[in-house]
Amino acid sequence: MIQADSAEHRTEIRWLFRSALVIFIVTVVIGILNGTKALGPLERNVILTHVHAGTLGWITLGVFGVALSLFGGGSATTTRRLTMALIATVVAYVAAFYSGNFPARAAFGVVILVAIVLAWLWTLSRARGIGWGRLTAPQLGISLALTNLVVGSTLGVYGQILFANGNADAVGAIIGAHVGMQVAGYLVVAAASVGEWLLRRSGTPRHWTSTVMLLVLFFAGLAYAVGIGRNLQPLLGIGTLLQLVGGLLFIGRMFRPMLRVAWLSPGADRHFAIAVPFLAVNIALTVYLIGQIAGGKQFEDIPVGIPTALDHAIFVGVMTNVIFGLIHRFTGSERWAWADHVVFWGMNAGVAAFIVVLILAQTSLEAVTAPVMGVSILVGIAVSLLRLRSGTLGPIAAAARVAA
């Protein structure tokens, strides 16, 4: 068992979280401007920058920080180089989206894909060293989540290569499969893994229900990606069934720990707990969206508010809560408790209202809900950066880590 005061990879984890927070500012500022229309409608390149700065810069750097926290070990030099490569390639890829230059997006897409694959291989190497049967549920889940990330990222980069070569007509299904995998495969499995780790505090031996849950959600993402990419309706139905089963298992496993959380007390646990209902909303919207596509509707015929609401449920309601809570737990800092209330209640009330506004197509109210959500997140970014500078970087959950 790894000791609770182990200092493995804390420097790299700090780098990942700090970089993720700084890049997230780009996402939030663009989101506020888009919601309020303060500068008028934003061009597509800016919106794509908003999306990729969030999914890669904020969430994926945070998820690799989770992988380093869960596994530890390995060569310190390799881990440091891999961390630096991920941060640098994310910044370059986000900048390429802002530029609108298709060859740059394709070139930097290949570079960041290599970095993601190396991070995945590092994780698999650590998992194999421990032994697949001895992995905790969080360790198994993060391994599966990063596997889906590799698949989804490969599809996304392939789409950018097609754009760069002038084959835009062939891109639609590829990008659809990319989005389906990243949201329904990668992010859902990553969220379930962190829930097992920091809300349920799963250790070893791994309970069979957690294994089933993670595998079912993993294969749901694959079914969605292939079903959307190849227009195979039966696979869309299978993916929907698997995600419903996995989602119900997740809610069932998290229900009691969620009820024990002190909702009015500042701290990390309520961030992990509130992610549970938001994940349920995400799954419900995913099932609805896939049902519409399976019923014969084209994606462009579906009201834009539905997929946007789905994205914000998982990006903000789930993953942003999870990473803010993780940074709080990682630093061990109890300072700025007043800010915890601003971040938790402002962000979650804001994103909940924003999701309702999007579903009901009340676009005029986006100018109210988006700033509430965005400003609260900016407060969370500032507090998290302060905590990373002055926190003790204490243990997160030693019970979730085992050494080979």
TORRO-241890 format. One record per residue (C-alpha): x, y, z. Coordinates in steps of 0.2 Angstrom, whole numbers, padded with zeros to 4 digits, always signed. Layout:
! TORRO-241890
XYZ/...
! end
This chain:
! TORRO-241890
+0000+0000+0000/+0007+0017-0005/+0009+0028+0011/-0002+0042+0014/+0012+0055+0014/+0020+0049-0002/+0026+0064-0012/+0026+0055-0029/+0022+0066-0044/+0015+0080-0033/+0026+0093-0043/+0018+0086-0060/+0001+0086-0053/+0003+0104-0047/+0009+0109-0065/-0006+0100-0073/-0019+0108-0061/-0011+0126-0063/-0010+0124-0082/-0028+0118-0083/-0035+0132-0072/-0026+0145-0083/-0032+0138-0099/-0050+0136-0092/-0050+0155-0090/-0051+0156-0109/-0066+0144-0110/-0075+0154-0096/-0072+0171-0104/-0078+0165-0121/-0093+0157-0113/-0098+0173-0104/-0096+0183-0120/-0106+0170-0130/-0120+0169-0117/-0122+0188-0115/-0119+0192-0134/-0108+0207-0127/-0098+0207-0143/-0112+0200-0154/-0112+0182-0161/-0095+0174-0160/-0087+0166-0175/-0086+0147-0176/-0067+0147-0173/-0069+0156-0156/-0083+0144-0151/-0072+0129-0156/-0058+0137-0145/-0070+0138-0131/-0074+0119-0132/-0057+0113-0134/-0049+0124-0121/-0062+0116-0109/-0062+0098-0115/-0043+0097-0117/-0035+0111-0107/-0046+0110-0092/-0053+0092-0091/-0040+0081-0099/-0026+0089-0090/-0036+0087-0074/-0039+0068-0078/-0021+0065-0081/-0018+0073-0064/-0030+0060-0058/-0021+0046-0066/-0004+0052-0058/-0013+0053-0041/-0020+0035-0043/-0006+0026-0049/+0011+0034-0044/+0027+0026-0047/+0036+0025-0064/+0051+0035-0070/+0051+0053-0063/+0060+0059-0078/+0047+0051-0090/+0032+0057-0080/+0039+0075-0080/+0042+0075-0098/+0025+0068-0102/+0017+0081-0091/+0026+0095-0100/+0022+0088-0117/+0004+0087-0113/+0003+0105-0107/+0013+0111-0122/+0003+0102-0135/-0014+0107-0127/-0009+0125-0128/-0003+0123-0146/-0019+0114-0152/-0031+0127-0143/-0021+0141-0152/-0023+0132-0169/-0042+0131-0167/-0042+0150-0163/-0032+0153-0179/-0045+0144-0190/-0030+0137-0200/-0035+0119-0205/-0017+0113-0209/-0011+0119-0191/-0026+0110-0183/-0022+0094-0192/-0003+0096-0188/-0005+0100-0170/-0019+0087-0168/-0007+0074-0173/+0006+0080-0160/-0007+0081-0146/-0013+0064-0151/+0004+0057-0149/+0005+0065-0131/-0012+0058-0126/-0007+0040-0133/+0009+0041-0122/-0001+0046-0107/-0012+0031-0110/+0002+0019-0112/+0010+0026-0096/-0007+0022-0087/-0008+0005-0095/+0010+0001-0090/+0006+0006-0072/-0010-0004-0072/-0002-0019-0079/+0012-0018-0066/-0001-0018-0052/-0011-0032-0060/-0028-0030-0068/-0037-0040-0055/-0029-0030-0041/-0034-0013-0048/-0046-0003-0038/-0062+0003-0046/-0055+0021-0049/-0039+0014-0056/-0048+0002-0068/-0060+0016-0073/-0047+0029-0077/-0038+0016-0088/-0054+0013-0097/-0058+0032-0099/-0041+0035-0106/-0043+0021-0118/-0059+0029-0124/-0050+0046-0125/-0037+0039-0137/-0051+0032-0148/-0061+0048-0148/-0046+0059-0150/-0040+0049-0165/-0057+0051-0173/-0056+0070-0170/-0039+0072-0177/-0044+0062-0192/-0058+0074-0195/-0046+0088-0194/-0034+0080-0207/-0050+0078-0219/-0054+0096-0216/-0036+0101-0220/-0036+0090-0236/-0052+0099-0242/-0063+0083-0239/-0076+0093-0228/-0091+0082-0235/-0083+0066-0227/-0081+0074-0210/-0099+0074-0203/-0100+0056-0197/-0082+0056-0191/-0085+0072-0180/-0101+0065-0174/-0092+0049-0168/-0079+0059-0160/-0091+0069-0150/-0101+0054-0145/-0085+0045-0139/-0078+0060-0130/-0094+0064-0121/-0103+0047-0118/-0087+0036-0117/-0072+0046-0111/-0080+0059-0099/-0094+0048-0092/-0082+0034-0087/-0069+0047-0080/-0083+0055-0069/-0089+0038-0063/-0071+0033-0059/-0068+0049-0048/-0085+0046-0040/-0079+0029-0035/-0063+0036-0029/-0067+0052-0019/-0086+0050-0015/-0088+0032-0012/-0069+0029-0008/-0068+0012-0016/-0053+0002-0012/-0048-0016-0014/-0054-0029-0017/-0064-0022-0031/-0083-0025-0029/-0091-0034-0044/-0104-0021-0047/-0091-0007-0049/-0082-0018-0062/-0099-0021-0072/-0103-0002-0071/-0087+0004-0078/-0086-0009-0092/-0104-0006-0097/-0101+0013-0098/-0085+0009-0107/-0093-0001-0121/-0108+0011-0122/-0095+0024-0128/-0089+0012-0141/-0106+0008-0147/-0111+0026-0149/-0095+0030-0158/-0097+0016-0171/-0115+0018-0172/-0114+0036-0176/-0099+0035-0187/-0106+0020-0197/-0125+0025-0196/-0129+0008-0188/-0145+0010-0179/-0144-0006-0169/-0128+0000-0161/-0136+0016-0156/-0149+0006-0147/-0136-0005-0138/-0126+0010-0133/-0142+0018-0125/-0146+0002-0116/-0128+0001-0109/-0128+0019-0104/-0144+0017-0095/-0138+0002-0086/-0122+0009-0081/-0130+0026-0076/-0142+0017-0064/-0128+0007-0057/-0118+0023-0054/-0132+0032-0046/-0136+0017-0035/-0118+0016-0029/-0116+0034-0026/-0133+0037-0018/-0129+0033+0000/-0112+0043+0000/-0121+0057-0008/-0134+0058+0006/-0120+0059+0019/-0112+0074+0012/-0114+0090+0023/-0121+0101+0009/-0120+0117+0019/-0102+0115+0024/-0088+0121+0013/-0077+0107+0007/-0073+0095-0008/-0086+0082-0004/-0101+0092-0010/-0093+0095-0026/-0091+0076-0029/-0109+0073-0023/-0117+0086-0034/-0109+0079-0049/-0120+0063-0047/-0137+0071-0052/-0128+0081-0066/-0122+0065-0073/-0139+0058-0072/-0145+0073-0082/-0131+0071-0095/-0136+0053-0098/-0154+0057-0099/-0151+0070-0112/-0139+0058-0121/-0152+0045-0122/-0165+0058-0129/-0153+0064-0142/-0148+0047-0148/-0166+0042-0148/-0170+0057-0160/-0155+0052-0172/-0161+0034-0171/-0178+0039-0176/-0172+0047-0192/-0169+0065-0187/-0153+0073-0194/-0142+0081-0181/-0144+0098-0188/-0163+0096-0186/-0162+0094-0167/-0164+0110-0157/-0146+0116-0154/-0150+0119-0135/-0151+0100-0132/-0133+0095-0136/-0127+0112-0129/-0137+0108-0112/-0129+0090-0113/-0112+0097-0115/-0114+0109-0100/-0121+0095-0089/-0105+0085-0091/-0092+0099-0093/-0098+0110-0079/-0110+0101-0068/-0099+0085-0068/-0081+0088-0072/-0079+0105-0066/-0086+0101-0049/-0075+0085-0049/-0059+0095-0053/-0062+0109-0041/-0066+0097-0027/-0050+0087-0032/-0039+0102-0031/-0047+0107-0014/-0043+0089-0007/-0026+0089-0015/-0020+0105-0007/-0028+0101+0010/-0032+0120+0011/-0047+0126+0022/-0044+0144+0018/-0056+0155+0008/-0071+0145+0015/-0083+0160+0010/-0077+0158-0008/-0082+0139-0008/-0100+0144-0005/-0099+0157-0019/-0091+0144-0031/-0102+0129-0026/-0119+0138-0025/-0116+0151-0039/-0109+0139-0052/-0121+0125-0049/-0137+0136-0048/-0130+0145-0063/-0127+0129-0074/-0143+0121-0068/-0153+0137-0074/-0143+0137-0090/-0147+0119-0094/-0166+0123-0091/-0165+0138-0102/-0156+0129-0116/-0169+0115-0116/-0183+0127-0116/-0175+0137-0129/-0177+0153-0119/-0161+0161-0127/-0165+0178-0120/-0161+0171-0102/-0144+0165-0107/-0138+0183-0104/-0143+0181-0086/-0138+0163-0082/-0121+0162-0092/-0113+0176-0081/-0119+0169-0065/-0111+0152-0069/-0096+0160-0077/-0091+0173-0064/-0093+0159-0050/-0081+0148-0060/-0069+0162-0061/-0069+0164-0042/-0066+0145-0041/-0051+0147-0053/-0044+0161-0043/-0046+0152-0026/-0039+0135-0033/-0024+0144-0040/-0021+0152-0023/-0023+0135-0014/-0011+0127-0026/+0002+0140-0022/+0000+0139-0003/-0008+0122+0001/+0002+0108+0009/-0002+0096-0006/-0008+0083+0006/-0014+0065+0002/-0030+0064-0008/-0036+0046-0004/-0022+0034+0000/-0034+0019+0001/-0038+0020-0018/-0019+0017-0022/-0010+0000-0022/+0008-0003-0027/+0014-0018-0037/
! end
